[in-house]
Amino acid sequence: MAQALHSIDIQPDPTVEIVVHITETLGEQRREDLVTALEDNGGITTAEFCPLRYHLMLVRYDRDMYSSQDVLEYVKAQNVNAKLIGPV
C-alpha cells in the first residue's frame, strides 16, 4: 500500500478578541449603531455587547491590520467614551 504525504499548511488565526469598557450608558439604538459602525470597518470582524452587561463590548479584529489601541481609538472615534480592558 502506497502512502501519500501531504503538506499541512497551518496558519495562525490572525484575529484577536478584546474587551472594551464603555464608560457611559448607551441606549439600544446607539449600541446597534456602534456595532454596525465597527463591523463596517474592514479589519473588525465582529463587535457585540455582552448580554445584560451593556457596558462591556467584545470586539474581534484582524491583528495584521490593527493593534488593540487602534481598535480602541476607532471605538472612541464613534463619540463614545471607552477603555481597553484587555484580551479575552
CORZI-V435528 format. One line per field, one symbol per residue. burial: 1 if it has 24 or more other C-alpha atoms within 12 Angstrom, else 0. Layout:
# CORZI-V435528
burial = ???
This chain:
# CORZI-V435528
burial = 0000000000000001111111000100001001101110101111111000011111111110011100110110000101110000
